[in-house]
Amino acid sequence: MGLFDRWKKKNEQAEQESRERLAFLEKLSSDTPIFTDHESDIQFQQEYEKELEESKNKIREGLRKTKDGFVSRIEQIVNSFTKIDEDFFDELEETLILSDIGAQTSAEICEELRDRVKKTGTTDPAEVKQILKDIISEILTGGNDLHLNSKPSVIMVIGVNGAGKTTTIGKMAARFRSNGKKVIVAAADTFRAAAIDQLNVWTDRAGVDIIKHSEGSDPAAVVFDAISAAKARGADIILCDTAGRLHNKKNLMEELKKIARIINRELPEACVETLLVLDATTGQNAVNQARLFSESADITGIVLTKLDGTAKGGIIIPIKNELNLPVKLIGVGEKIDDLQPFIPEAYVDALFE
């Protein structure tokens, strides 16, 4: 077999694997039963379960510092009290506040816990811990999936400089491409020096197309060209980078609104996700950022980065409880596959296991 024939065969195998992967993902999103007794479907199930377990392991490892922080303190409180009284709830609320859960959410969690303990009459610390776990899981559940049902769909990524926007876009691009999606990245952060070059490195690593203009260009024009390219090339997803904007910079916020108008005008039927990237290491400051950004942008979800480097992973809870902004993706490491879908049950299990 010649070199060309070997290359052709390898290429055909890669295309077949991509088709199988895409078929598997389409099964996951359908309403019909996923798995049957067919051998191929058993293989798909095994692959799915393997990926799910790998995802849980990454989340578990990424949350180690958070678990060793506020969760261990909660366990100390639960185990040190011989009876569940007001002193217990006061101590618990103080611990939650000091663990970046915030005063409002901490008070609401303790009030709900107090009511449920009263109704059940439990005095067992293990049962109290399980009730607390259930309350947190309920707060976090809802709206965690990305809605990307149109072709193309658009993901606009916003946030302050240093939160991890560019890295997040690169990791998302790689993830979507590995799932068989055709991705185009719009380098609409034309304000910051070297932002386009950094994004170019990530798109090269991910193997996706990038639409870029020169530094200082109109960001909305970049997005317009990216949309045109996506239509022409049959792209599935457009990822739009934006300048790292401070909430008090009115001109930058107006620029963001202009980009949104371009998207709505050129793709009126498209699914659009506006994801705010927040740095978990900033604790309550991240909650304040989310609150201020939500006043100016139609945020559909949160990407929480650098969870593996902080004990402040509990800020996910007040973001969802107080602002009703679901966390959709979390960063639990520096590798390209360390951006994970946020699964509330896996998050809570990792904390309390």
C-alpha positions as CSV (number, residue, x, y, z in Angstrom):
1,M,0.0,0.0,0.0
2,G,1.4,3.4,-1.0
3,L,1.7,6.5,1.1
4,F,-1.3,8.1,-0.5
5,D,-3.4,5.0,0.0
6,R,-2.4,4.8,3.7
7,W,-3.2,8.5,4.1
8,K,-6.6,8.0,2.4
9,K,-7.4,5.1,4.6
10,K,-6.4,7.0,7.8
11,N,-8.5,10.0,6.7
12,E,-11.5,7.7,6.0
13,Q,-11.2,6.2,9.5
14,A,-11.0,9.6,11.1
15,E,-14.1,10.7,9.2
16,Q,-16.0,7.5,10.2
17,E,-15.0,8.1,13.9
18,S,-16.3,11.7,13.6
19,R,-19.6,10.5,12.2
20,E,-20.0,7.9,14.9
21,R,-19.2,10.6,17.6
22,L,-21.8,13.0,16.1
23,A,-24.4,10.2,15.9
24,F,-23.8,9.5,19.6
25,L,-24.2,13.1,20.6
26,E,-27.4,13.4,18.5
27,K,-28.7,10.3,20.4
28,L,-28.0,12.0,23.7
29,S,-30.0,15.1,22.7
30,S,-33.0,13.1,21.4
31,D,-36.2,12.2,23.3
32,T,-36.1,8.6,22.2
33,P,-34.4,5.9,24.3
34,I,-30.6,6.1,23.8
35,F,-29.5,2.6,24.3
36,T,-30.7,-0.8,23.0
37,D,-29.3,-4.3,23.0
38,H,-27.4,-3.7,19.9
39,E,-23.6,-4.1,20.3
40,S,-22.9,-0.7,18.9
41,D,-25.2,1.0,21.3
42,I,-23.7,-0.9,24.2
43,Q,-20.3,0.5,23.1
44,F,-21.8,4.0,22.9
45,Q,-23.1,3.6,26.5
46,Q,-19.8,2.4,27.7
47,E,-18.1,5.4,26.1
48,Y,-20.7,7.8,27.6
49,E,-20.3,6.3,31.1
50,K,-16.5,6.5,30.8
51,E,-16.7,10.2,29.8
52,L,-19.1,10.9,32.6
53,E,-16.9,9.3,35.1
54,E,-13.8,11.2,33.8
55,S,-15.8,14.4,34.0
56,K,-16.8,13.7,37.6
57,N,-13.1,12.9,38.5
58,K,-12.0,16.2,37.1
59,I,-14.6,18.1,39.0
60,R,-13.8,16.2,42.2
61,E,-10.1,17.0,41.8
62,G,-10.8,20.6,40.9
63,L,-12.9,21.1,43.9
64,R,-10.4,19.7,46.4
65,K,-9.4,23.0,47.9
66,T,-13.1,24.1,48.2
67,K,-13.9,20.8,49.9
68,D,-10.9,21.1,52.2
69,G,-12.0,24.6,53.0
70,F,-15.6,25.5,53.8
71,V,-17.1,22.0,53.5
72,S,-14.7,20.6,56.1
73,R,-15.6,23.4,58.4
74,I,-19.3,22.6,57.9
75,E,-18.6,19.0,58.8
76,Q,-16.8,20.0,62.0
77,I,-19.8,22.0,63.0
78,V,-22.3,19.2,62.2
79,N,-20.3,16.7,64.1
80,S,-19.4,18.8,67.1
81,F,-23.0,19.7,68.1
82,T,-24.9,17.1,70.2
83,K,-28.2,18.7,69.4
84,I,-29.6,20.8,66.5
85,D,-30.5,24.1,68.2
86,E,-30.2,27.9,67.4
87,D,-26.5,27.9,68.4
88,F,-26.0,25.3,65.7
89,F,-27.7,27.3,63.0
90,D,-25.9,30.5,64.1
91,E,-22.5,28.8,63.9
92,L,-23.4,27.3,60.5
93,E,-24.6,30.6,59.0
94,E,-21.4,32.3,60.2
95,T,-19.3,29.6,58.6
96,L,-21.2,29.9,55.3
97,I,-20.7,33.7,55.2
98,L,-17.0,33.3,55.9
99,S,-16.8,30.8,53.0
100,D,-17.9,33.3,50.3
101,I,-21.5,32.1,50.2
102,G,-22.6,35.7,51.2
103,A,-24.9,36.9,53.9
104,Q,-28.2,36.7,52.0
105,T,-27.7,33.2,50.6
106,S,-26.3,31.9,53.9
107,A,-29.3,33.2,55.8
108,E,-31.7,31.6,53.2
109,I,-29.9,28.3,53.3
110,C,-30.0,28.2,57.1
111,E,-33.7,29.2,57.2
112,E,-34.6,26.4,54.8
113,L,-32.5,23.9,56.7
114,R,-34.2,25.0,60.0
115,D,-37.6,24.4,58.5
116,R,-36.8,21.0,57.1
117,V,-35.1,19.8,60.3
118,K,-38.2,20.9,62.2
119,K,-40.5,19.1,59.9
120,T,-38.5,15.9,59.9
121,G,-37.6,16.1,63.6
122,T,-34.1,14.7,62.8
123,T,-31.3,15.0,65.3
124,D,-28.8,12.8,63.3
125,P,-25.8,14.9,62.1
126,A,-25.6,12.7,59.0
127,E,-29.2,13.4,58.1
128,V,-28.8,17.1,58.7
129,K,-25.8,17.1,56.4
130,Q,-27.8,15.3,53.7
131,I,-30.6,17.9,54.0
132,L,-28.0,20.7,53.6
133,K,-26.6,18.9,50.5
134,D,-30.1,18.6,49.0
135,I,-30.8,22.3,49.6
136,I,-27.6,23.4,47.8
137,S,-28.3,21.0,44.9
138,E,-31.8,22.4,44.5
139,I,-30.4,26.0,44.4
140,L,-27.9,25.1,41.6
141,T,-30.2,23.0,39.4
142,G,-31.8,24.5,36.4
143,G,-30.6,26.2,33.2
144,N,-27.2,24.5,33.2
145,D,-27.2,23.3,29.6
146,L,-26.0,25.3,26.6
147,H,-28.8,25.9,24.1
148,L,-27.2,25.5,20.7
149,N,-30.0,24.1,18.6
150,S,-29.7,26.4,15.6
151,K,-27.2,26.4,12.8
152,P,-25.2,28.5,13.3
153,S,-25.6,29.1,17.1
154,V,-23.7,32.0,18.7
155,I,-21.8,32.1,21.9
156,M,-20.7,35.6,23.0
157,V,-18.1,35.6,25.7
158,I,-17.7,38.6,28.0
159,G,-15.9,39.5,31.2
160,V,-13.0,41.5,32.7
161,N,-9.4,41.0,31.6
162,G,-7.7,38.3,33.5
163,A,-10.8,36.1,34.2
164,G,-9.8,33.6,31.5
165,K,-11.9,34.6,28.5
166,T,-9.4,33.8,25.8
167,T,-8.5,30.4,27.4
168,T,-12.2,29.6,27.8
169,I,-12.9,30.3,24.1
170,G,-10.0,28.1,23.0
171,K,-11.1,25.2,25.2
172,M,-14.7,25.5,24.1
173,A,-13.6,25.5,20.4
174,A,-11.5,22.3,21.0
175,R,-14.4,20.7,22.8
176,F,-17.0,21.5,20.1
177,R,-14.6,20.4,17.3
178,S,-14.0,17.1,19.1
179,N,-17.7,16.6,19.1
180,G,-17.9,16.9,15.4
181,K,-19.0,20.6,15.2
182,K,-17.6,23.1,12.7
183,V,-16.5,26.2,14.7
184,I,-15.6,29.7,13.7
185,V,-14.1,32.1,16.2
186,A,-14.6,35.9,16.0
187,A,-11.6,37.8,17.4
188,A,-13.7,40.8,18.4
189,D,-11.3,41.8,21.3
190,T,-9.6,44.4,19.1
191,F,-8.9,46.7,22.1
192,R,-6.2,44.8,24.0
193,A,-2.8,44.4,22.6
194,A,-1.9,40.8,21.7
195,A,-5.4,39.6,22.3
196,I,-5.8,38.6,18.7
197,D,-2.4,36.8,18.7
198,Q,-3.3,34.9,21.9
199,L,-6.6,33.8,20.4
200,N,-4.9,32.8,17.2
201,V,-2.6,30.4,19.2
202,W,-5.7,28.8,20.8
203,T,-7.6,28.4,17.5
204,D,-4.5,26.8,15.9
205,R,-4.3,24.3,18.8
206,A,-8.1,23.6,18.5
207,G,-7.9,23.3,14.7
208,V,-10.7,25.8,14.0
209,D,-11.1,28.9,11.8
210,I,-10.7,32.4,13.1
211,I,-12.0,35.7,11.7
212,K,-9.8,38.6,12.7
213,H,-9.1,42.2,11.8
214,S,-6.2,44.5,12.8
215,E,-5.9,45.8,16.3
216,G,-8.2,48.8,16.9
217,S,-10.7,47.7,14.4
218,D,-14.5,47.9,15.0
219,P,-15.4,44.7,17.0
220,A,-18.9,44.7,15.5
221,A,-17.4,44.5,12.0
222,V,-15.4,41.4,13.0
223,V,-18.5,39.7,14.3
224,F,-20.4,40.6,11.1
225,D,-17.6,39.0,9.0
226,A,-17.6,36.0,11.2
227,I,-21.4,35.5,10.7
228,S,-20.9,35.9,6.9
229,A,-18.1,33.3,7.0
230,A,-20.2,30.9,9.1
231,K,-23.1,31.1,6.7
232,A,-20.8,30.5,3.7
233,R,-18.9,27.7,5.3
234,G,-21.8,25.9,7.0
235,A,-20.4,26.4,10.5
236,D,-22.4,25.1,13.5
237,I,-21.1,27.5,16.2
238,I,-19.7,31.0,16.2
239,L,-17.6,31.9,19.3
240,C,-17.3,35.7,19.8
241,D,-14.5,37.0,21.9
242,T,-15.0,40.5,23.3
243,A,-12.8,43.1,25.0
244,G,-12.3,42.7,28.7
245,R,-14.7,45.3,29.8
246,L,-15.1,47.0,33.1
247,H,-18.7,47.5,34.2
248,N,-18.1,51.3,34.7
249,K,-16.8,51.8,31.1
250,K,-20.0,53.0,29.4
251,N,-18.5,53.1,25.9
252,L,-17.3,49.5,26.2
253,M,-20.8,48.4,27.3
254,E,-22.3,50.2,24.4
255,E,-19.9,48.4,22.1
256,L,-21.2,45.1,23.6
257,K,-24.8,46.1,22.8
258,K,-23.8,47.0,19.2
259,I,-22.4,43.5,18.8
260,A,-25.6,42.0,20.1
261,R,-27.6,44.1,17.6
262,I,-25.5,42.8,14.8
263,I,-26.1,39.2,15.8
264,N,-29.8,39.7,16.2
265,R,-30.1,41.4,12.8
266,E,-28.0,38.9,10.8
267,L,-29.1,35.8,12.6
268,P,-32.6,36.6,14.0
269,E,-33.5,32.9,14.5
270,A,-30.2,31.8,16.0
271,C,-29.7,30.5,19.5
272,V,-27.5,33.0,21.3
273,E,-25.7,32.3,24.5
274,T,-24.0,35.3,26.4
275,L,-21.6,33.8,28.8
276,L,-19.9,35.8,31.5
277,V,-16.5,34.5,32.5
278,L,-15.7,34.9,36.2
279,D,-12.5,34.1,38.1
280,A,-13.4,31.8,41.1
281,T,-10.3,33.0,43.0
282,T,-11.9,36.5,43.4
283,G,-14.6,35.2,45.7
284,Q,-17.4,37.6,46.5
285,N,-15.9,40.1,44.0
286,A,-17.0,37.7,41.2
287,V,-20.6,37.8,42.5
288,N,-20.4,41.6,42.4
289,Q,-19.1,41.5,38.8
290,A,-22.0,39.2,37.8
291,R,-24.5,41.6,39.4
292,L,-23.1,44.6,37.6
293,F,-22.7,42.9,34.2
294,S,-26.3,41.6,34.4
295,E,-27.5,45.2,34.6
296,S,-26.0,45.9,31.1
297,A,-26.0,42.6,29.3
298,D,-28.5,39.8,28.7
299,I,-26.4,37.1,30.4
300,T,-27.6,33.6,29.8
301,G,-25.0,31.8,31.9
302,I,-21.7,31.8,33.8
303,V,-18.3,30.2,33.1
304,L,-16.4,29.9,36.4
305,T,-12.7,29.5,35.8
306,K,-9.8,28.5,38.1
307,L,-11.8,26.5,40.4
308,D,-8.9,24.2,41.0
309,G,-6.8,27.0,42.4
310,T,-9.1,28.3,45.1
311,A,-11.1,27.3,48.2
312,K,-13.8,29.8,47.1
313,G,-15.7,27.4,44.8
314,G,-18.8,28.0,46.9
315,I,-19.4,31.3,45.1
316,I,-21.4,29.3,42.5
317,I,-24.2,29.1,45.1
318,P,-24.9,32.9,45.6
319,I,-24.5,33.6,41.9
320,K,-27.3,31.2,41.1
321,N,-29.4,32.0,44.2
322,E,-29.3,35.8,44.2
323,L,-28.9,36.6,40.5
324,N,-30.6,33.5,39.0
325,L,-27.6,33.1,36.6
326,P,-26.9,29.4,36.0
327,V,-23.3,28.2,35.9
328,K,-22.9,26.3,32.6
329,L,-19.2,25.6,32.4
330,I,-16.4,25.3,35.0
331,G,-12.6,25.4,34.6
332,V,-10.9,22.8,36.8
333,G,-7.4,22.8,35.3
334,E,-5.1,24.2,32.7
335,K,-5.3,21.4,30.1
336,I,-7.4,21.9,27.0
337,D,-10.0,19.4,28.1
338,D,-10.2,20.8,31.7
339,L,-13.3,23.0,30.8
340,Q,-16.2,20.9,32.0
341,P,-20.0,21.2,31.7
342,F,-21.3,22.1,35.1
343,I,-23.4,19.3,36.6
344,P,-25.0,20.4,39.9
345,E,-25.2,16.8,41.3
346,A,-21.6,16.1,40.5
347,Y,-20.5,19.4,42.1
348,V,-22.4,18.7,45.3
349,D,-21.4,15.1,45.5
350,A,-17.7,16.1,45.0
351,L,-18.0,18.6,47.9
352,F,-19.8,16.4,50.4
353,E,-18.6,12.9,49.6
